[in-house]
Amino acid sequence: MPHHSRLYKIVIDVPAVDHADEVSFWRAAAGVDLKQEDAFPEYHHGTLPGQDFWLLVQRLDDGAARVHLDIHTDDLAAEVA
């Protein structure tokens, strides 16, 4: 049986010192109200207009700024294989 995977989210990881500026920048650039997650205040996220696709800005405790993509699948074992 086939499985399905899709690109689900762009995650922008930024140092704490730059986090507020990055959230402001991406709100304006994407035209999205990035809301702070109650349970995880280091995350600000929103759905991109016209898409079932998320943008998330994550505050890092340490480390350099980076970007990664989240892929969701309905069958993790098949995806790994």
Secondary structure, 3 states (H helix, E strand, C coil): CCCCEEEEEEEEEEEHHHHHHHHHHHHHHHCCCCEECCCCCCEEEEECCCCCCEEEEEEECCCCCEEEEEEEECCHHHHHC
